[in-house]
Amino acid sequence: MRVYYSLYGRLLNKESLYNGFKKVWRAKGTAGIDEQSLEQFASNLSNELDKLLIELKTKQYRPSA
């Protein structure tokens, strides 16, 4: 069993990001501020999740308003 000390720590896991993506996919989410569709994101899912994970770990991720 994994122990988390913060909510942010829960995000720093590729499996958690993948589970979040699956929820968005099932809900038929739409493109975000970057206008990247779910289909585009899914076509390169592993690399996109790796990139997002690196941005989160290095605290470089900045969501748009």
VOTIKOL-806167 format. One line per field, with one value per atom (N, C-alpha, C, O): residue in three letters; atom name; x, y, z; residue number from 0. Coordinates in nm, 2 decimals. Example, Ala and Ser with C-alpha at 12.3 -4.5 7.8 and 13.67 -1.06 7.14 Angstrom:
% VOTIKOL-806167
res	ALA  ALA  ALA  ALA  SER  SER  SER  SER
atom	N  CA  C  O  N  CA  C  O
xx	1.32  1.23  1.32  1.42  1.28  1.37  1.29  1.34
yy	-0.57  -0.45  -0.33  -0.33  -0.22  -0.11  0.00  0.11
zz	0.78  0.78  0.78  0.85  0.71  0.71  0.79  0.80
n	0  0  0  0  1  1  1  1
END
This chain:
% VOTIKOL-806167
res	MET  MET  MET  MET  ARG  ARG  ARG  ARG  VAL  VAL  VAL  VAL  TYR  TYR  TYR  TYR  TYR  TYR  TYR  TYR  SER  SER  SER  SER  LEU  LEU  LEU  LEU  TYR  TYR  TYR  TYR  GLY  GLY  GLY  GLY  ARG  ARG  ARG  ARG  LEU  LEU  LEU  LEU  LEU  LEU  LEU  LEU  ASN  ASN  ASN  ASN  LYS  LYS  LYS  LYS  GLU  GLU  GLU  GLU  SER  SER  SER  SER  LEU  LEU  LEU  LEU  TYR  TYR  TYR  TYR  ASN  ASN  ASN  ASN  GLY  GLY  GLY  GLY  PHE  PHE  PHE  PHE  LYS  LYS  LYS  LYS  LYS  LYS  LYS  LYS  VAL  VAL  VAL  VAL  TRP  TRP  TRP  TRP  ARG  ARG  ARG  ARG  ALA  ALA  ALA  ALA  LYS  LYS  LYS  LYS  GLY  GLY  GLY  GLY  THR  THR  THR  THR  ALA  ALA  ALA  ALA  GLY  GLY  GLY  GLY  ILE  ILE  ILE  ILE  ASP  ASP  ASP  ASP  GLU  GLU  GLU  GLU  GLN  GLN  GLN  GLN  SER  SER  SER  SER  LEU  LEU  LEU  LEU  GLU  GLU  GLU  GLU  GLN  GLN  GLN  GLN  PHE  PHE  PHE  PHE  ALA  ALA  ALA  ALA  SER  SER  SER  SER  ASN  ASN  ASN  ASN  LEU  LEU  LEU  LEU  SER  SER  SER  SER  ASN  ASN  ASN  ASN  GLU  GLU  GLU  GLU  LEU  LEU  LEU  LEU  ASP  ASP  ASP  ASP  LYS  LYS  LYS  LYS  LEU  LEU  LEU  LEU  LEU  LEU  LEU  LEU  ILE  ILE  ILE  ILE  GLU  GLU  GLU  GLU  LEU  LEU  LEU  LEU  LYS  LYS  LYS  LYS  THR  THR  THR  THR  LYS  LYS  LYS  LYS  GLN  GLN  GLN  GLN  TYR  TYR  TYR  TYR  ARG  ARG  ARG  ARG  PRO  PRO  PRO  PRO  SER  SER  SER  SER  ALA  ALA  ALA  ALA
atom	N  CA  C  O  N  CA  C  O  N  CA  C  O  N  CA  C  O  N  CA  C  O  N  CA  C  O  N  CA  C  O  N  CA  C  O  N  CA  C  O  N  CA  C  O  N  CA  C  O  N  CA  C  O  N  CA  C  O  N  CA  C  O  N  CA  C  O  N  CA  C  O  N  CA  C  O  N  CA  C  O  N  CA  C  O  N  CA  C  O  N  CA  C  O  N  CA  C  O  N  CA  C  O  N  CA  C  O  N  CA  C  O  N  CA  C  O  N  CA  C  O  N  CA  C  O  N  CA  C  O  N  CA  C  O  N  CA  C  O  N  CA  C  O  N  CA  C  O  N  CA  C  O  N  CA  C  O  N  CA  C  O  N  CA  C  O  N  CA  C  O  N  CA  C  O  N  CA  C  O  N  CA  C  O  N  CA  C  O  N  CA  C  O  N  CA  C  O  N  CA  C  O  N  CA  C  O  N  CA  C  O  N  CA  C  O  N  CA  C  O  N  CA  C  O  N  CA  C  O  N  CA  C  O  N  CA  C  O  N  CA  C  O  N  CA  C  O  N  CA  C  O  N  CA  C  O  N  CA  C  O  N  CA  C  O  N  CA  C  O  N  CA  C  O  N  CA  C  O  N  CA  C  O  N  CA  C  O  N  CA  C  O
xx	0.08  0.00  0.09  0.19  0.06  0.13  0.08  -0.04  0.17  0.14  0.17  0.28  0.07  0.08  0.08  0.00  0.16  0.17  0.11  0.09  0.07  0.00  -0.08  -0.05  -0.17  -0.25  -0.17  -0.18  -0.07  0.02  0.10  0.13  0.14  0.21  0.14  0.19  0.00  -0.08  -0.07  -0.09  -0.05  -0.04  0.09  0.09  0.19  0.32  0.34  0.43  0.24  0.23  0.17  0.05  0.23  0.18  0.05  -0.04  0.03  -0.09  -0.21  -0.32  -0.19  -0.29  -0.33  -0.45  -0.23  -0.26  -0.34  -0.43  -0.30  -0.37  -0.52  -0.61  -0.54  -0.67  -0.76  -0.87  -0.69  -0.76  -0.80  -0.91  -0.71  -0.73  -0.85  -0.94  -0.85  -0.97  -1.10  -1.20  -1.10  -1.23  -1.27  -1.39  -1.18  -1.21  -1.26  -1.35  -1.19  -1.22  -1.37  -1.45  -1.40  -1.53  -1.64  -1.75  -1.60  -1.70  -1.71  -1.78  -1.63  -1.63  -1.59  -1.65  -1.48  -1.42  -1.39  -1.37  -1.37  -1.33  -1.19  -1.13  -1.15  -1.02  -1.01  -1.11  -0.89  -0.86  -0.82  -0.84  -0.76  -0.72  -0.61  -0.60  -0.54  -0.43  -0.49  -0.42  -0.62  -0.70  -0.65  -0.68  -0.59  -0.55  -0.67  -0.71  -0.71  -0.83  -0.79  -0.67  -0.89  -0.86  -0.80  -0.71  -0.85  -0.79  -0.65  -0.57  -0.61  -0.47  -0.38  -0.28  -0.43  -0.36  -0.35  -0.25  -0.46  -0.46  -0.37  -0.32  -0.35  -0.27  -0.12  -0.05  -0.08  0.05  0.05  0.13  -0.04  -0.08  0.04  0.06  0.12  0.23  0.33  0.37  0.37  0.46  0.40  0.47  0.27  0.20  0.20  0.22  0.17  0.17  0.30  0.32  0.41  0.54  0.58  0.64  0.55  0.58  0.50  0.56  0.38  0.30  0.36  0.37  0.40  0.46  0.59  0.61  0.67  0.80  0.77  0.83  0.67  0.63  0.58  0.61  0.50  0.45  0.57  0.57  0.66  0.76  0.86  0.91  0.88  0.98  0.90  0.96  0.77  0.69  0.69  0.69  0.70  0.70  0.56  0.54  0.47  0.33  0.26  0.26  0.20  0.13  0.00  -0.01  -0.11  -0.24  -0.29  -0.26  -0.35  -0.40  -0.54  -0.61  -0.57  -0.69  -0.81  -0.92
yy	-0.12  0.00  0.12  0.13  0.22  0.34  0.44  0.46  0.52  0.62  0.76  0.78  0.84  0.98  1.08  1.07  1.18  1.28  1.41  1.51  1.42  1.54  1.51  1.40  1.59  1.57  1.58  1.50  1.67  1.69  1.56  1.52  1.50  1.37  1.26  1.18  1.27  1.17  1.18  1.09  1.31  1.33  1.28  1.26  1.27  1.23  1.08  1.02  1.03  0.89  0.87  0.92  0.80  0.79  0.71  0.74  0.62  0.54  0.63  0.62  0.72  0.82  0.91  0.94  0.96  1.04  0.96  1.02  0.84  0.75  0.73  0.74  0.71  0.69  0.81  0.81  0.93  1.06  1.07  1.12  1.04  1.04  0.95  0.99  0.83  0.74  0.80  0.78  0.87  0.93  1.04  1.05  1.12  1.23  1.16  1.21  1.06  0.99  0.93  0.95  0.87  0.81  0.92  0.90  1.03  1.15  1.22  1.32  1.18  1.24  1.39  1.48  1.41  1.55  1.61  1.55  1.74  1.82  1.88  1.87  1.94  2.00  2.11  2.18  2.12  2.23  2.36  2.38  2.44  2.57  2.56  2.65  2.45  2.43  2.38  2.36  2.35  2.30  2.17  2.13  2.09  1.95  1.86  1.86  1.79  1.70  1.58  1.55  1.51  1.39  1.28  1.20  1.28  1.18  1.21  1.11  1.34  1.37  1.33  1.27  1.36  1.32  1.17  1.12  1.10  0.95  0.89  0.78  0.95  0.89  0.88  0.79  0.96  0.95  0.95  1.03  0.88  0.88  0.86  0.94  0.76  0.73  0.85  0.89  0.91  1.02  1.14  1.22  1.17  1.28  1.28  1.38  1.16  1.14  1.16  1.21  1.10  1.12  1.27  1.31  1.34  1.48  1.56  1.64  1.53  1.59  1.56  1.64  1.43  1.39  1.46  1.51  1.48  1.56  1.70  1.76  1.76  1.90  1.91  2.01  1.82  1.82  1.80  1.87  1.70  1.68  1.79  1.82  1.86  1.98  2.11  2.22  2.10  2.21  2.32  2.44  2.27  2.35  2.36  2.45  2.28  2.28  2.40  2.43  2.48  2.60  2.59  2.62  2.56  2.56  2.70  2.79  2.70  2.83  2.86  2.77  2.99  3.03  3.00  3.02
zz	0.00  0.00  0.00  0.08  -0.09  -0.10  0.00  0.02  0.06  0.16  0.10  0.04  0.10  0.05  0.16  0.25  0.15  0.25  0.20  0.28  0.08  0.03  -0.09  -0.16  -0.12  -0.24  -0.37  -0.46  -0.37  -0.48  -0.50  -0.62  -0.40  -0.41  -0.48  -0.54  -0.47  -0.54  -0.69  -0.76  -0.73  -0.88  -0.94  -1.06  -0.86  -0.91  -0.93  -0.89  -1.00  -1.03  -1.16  -1.19  -1.26  -1.39  -1.39  -1.47  -1.30  -1.29  -1.25  -1.31  -1.16  -1.12  -1.24  -1.26  -1.31  -1.43  -1.53  -1.60  -1.55  -1.65  -1.61  -1.69  -1.48  -1.43  -1.45  -1.48  -1.43  -1.45  -1.60  -1.63  -1.68  -1.83  -1.86  -1.94  -1.81  -1.84  -1.80  -1.87  -1.69  -1.64  -1.74  -1.77  -1.78  -1.88  -2.01  -2.07  -2.06  -2.18  -2.17  -2.27  -2.06  -2.05  -2.04  -2.09  -1.99  -1.98  -2.11  -2.12  -2.21  -2.34  -2.33  -2.38  -2.26  -2.24  -2.37  -2.47  -2.36  -2.49  -2.47  -2.37  -2.58  -2.58  -2.47  -2.44  -2.42  -2.32  -2.38  -2.50  -2.30  -2.35  -2.46  -2.54  -2.46  -2.56  -2.69  -2.79  -2.69  -2.81  -2.86  -2.97  -2.77  -2.81  -2.78  -2.66  -2.88  -2.85  -2.77  -2.76  -2.72  -2.65  -2.74  -2.70  -2.86  -2.96  -2.99  -2.99  -3.00  -3.02  -2.90  -2.91  -2.78  -2.65  -2.64  -2.61  -2.67  -2.66  -2.76  -2.74  -2.88  -2.98  -2.94  -2.99  -2.84  -2.79  -2.64  -2.57  -2.58  -2.44  -2.35  -2.26  -2.37  -2.28  -2.28  -2.17  -2.39  -2.40  -2.34  -2.27  -2.36  -2.31  -2.15  -2.08  -2.10  -1.96  -1.90  -1.79  -1.97  -1.92  -1.91  -1.82  -2.02  -2.02  -1.91  -1.84  -1.89  -1.78  -1.64  -1.56  -1.63  -1.50  -1.47  -1.36  -1.57  -1.55  -1.52  -1.43  -1.59  -1.55  -1.41  -1.34  -1.37  -1.23  -1.13  -1.03  -1.15  -1.06  -1.05  -0.94  -1.16  -1.16  -1.13  -1.13  -1.10  -1.07  -1.19  -1.16  -1.31  -1.43  -1.49  -1.57  -1.45  -1.50  -1.45  -1.33  -1.55  -1.51  -1.59  -1.71  -1.52  -1.59  -1.63  -1.56  -1.74  -1.79  -1.72  -1.67  -1.71  -1.65  -1.73  -1.69
n	0  0  0  0  1  1  1  1  2  2  2  2  3  3  3  3  4  4  4  4  5  5  5  5  6  6  6  6  7  7  7  7  8  8  8  8  9  9  9  9  10  10  10  10  11  11  11  11  12  12  12  12  13  13  13  13  14  14  14  14  15  15  15  15  16  16  16  16  17  17  17  17  18  18  18  18  19  19  19  19  20  20  20  20  21  21  21  21  22  22  22  22  23  23  23  23  24  24  24  24  25  25  25  25  26  26  26  26  27  27  27  27  28  28  28  28  29  29  29  29  30  30  30  30  31  31  31  31  32  32  32  32  33  33  33  33  34  34  34  34  35  35  35  35  36  36  36  36  37  37  37  37  38  38  38  38  39  39  39  39  40  40  40  40  41  41  41  41  42  42  42  42  43  43  43  43  44  44  44  44  45  45  45  45  46  46  46  46  47  47  47  47  48  48  48  48  49  49  49  49  50  50  50  50  51  51  51  51  52  52  52  52  53  53  53  53  54  54  54  54  55  55  55  55  56  56  56  56  57  57  57  57  58  58  58  58  59  59  59  59  60  60  60  60  61  61  61  61  62  62  62  62  63  63  63  63  64  64  64  64
END
